[in-house]
Amino acid sequence: MESLIGLYLPLALAATLAGLVDAVVGGGGLIQVPALFSVLPQAAPATLFGTNKLAGICGTAMAARSYWRRYPVDWALVGPAAAMALVGAFAGAWAITVFPAGMLRKLLPFLLLLVAIYVFRRKHFGSVHAPTLTGRRKTFWALIIGATIGAYDGFFGPGAGSFLVFLFVRGFGLDFLRASASAKIVNVACNFSALCWFIPTGQPIWSLGLLMACCNIAGSLMGIHLALRKGTGFVRVLFLLVVIALIVKTSWDAFSSFA
């Protein structure tokens, strides 16, 4: 009994916190994946990633649904992005079996640092909803961003949701709340595509994944409540904190072996 509590309780708490953070700005995997690897160090990585995706898709879908009820979805933007993310994530999952991720691992902290500097220096970044692209240009860039982030999420993953939020604000003129809402739909597509890879091979731990899914949903509902009540300023601050945490985490993962 004590061993089960020691296994499930830390992961339940991690999933709840991950759901809260992910619902607002993305980056829940920063919490959930390390928790899985820490509690289950002997499990195969594919099993842990599959369990993480099973839990994550439930919280992300709940967040997407809750945002839809508050903000209309721009399907001319989100639809193409989600469709290409679905394809890109599956291609990325395949690519990691062929190509090494070492170079991307070392490049990622610097990309995240550029994002953090850009957002920090522009105090009003994401505070106003002022769409900038229409028609074919919007569709074209939605397809490019969806395919790119989808492939990245399938191939490597850390910070995919945060990159999406940033690109929706920077590229399309959305405010942080609407960018987060749009990113959730694309995230669902990415997670679904990844599960199409993991489930047929029997990778997720179903009992644990479903427990974490329930906790992820609970955290997601708390995160949405905070985001909607406190507004874009709160989302901006949390976005910067998550990106900084991602910089630290990805830097350690990439360069600690050289210490």
Secondary structure, 3 states (H helix, E strand, C coil): CHHHHHHHHHHHHHHHHHHHHHHHHCCCHHHHHHHHHHHCCCCCHHHHHHHHHHHHHHHHHHHHHHHHHHCCCCHHHHHHHHHHHHHHHHHHHHHCCCCCCHHHHHHHHHHHHHHHHHHHHCCCCCCCCCCCCCHHHHHHHHHHHHHHHHHHHHHCCCCHHHHHHHHHHHHHCCCHHHHHHHHHHHHHHHHHHHHHHHHHHCCCCHHHHHHHHHHHHHHHHHHHHHHHHHCHHHHHHHHHHHHHHHHHHHHHHHHHHHC
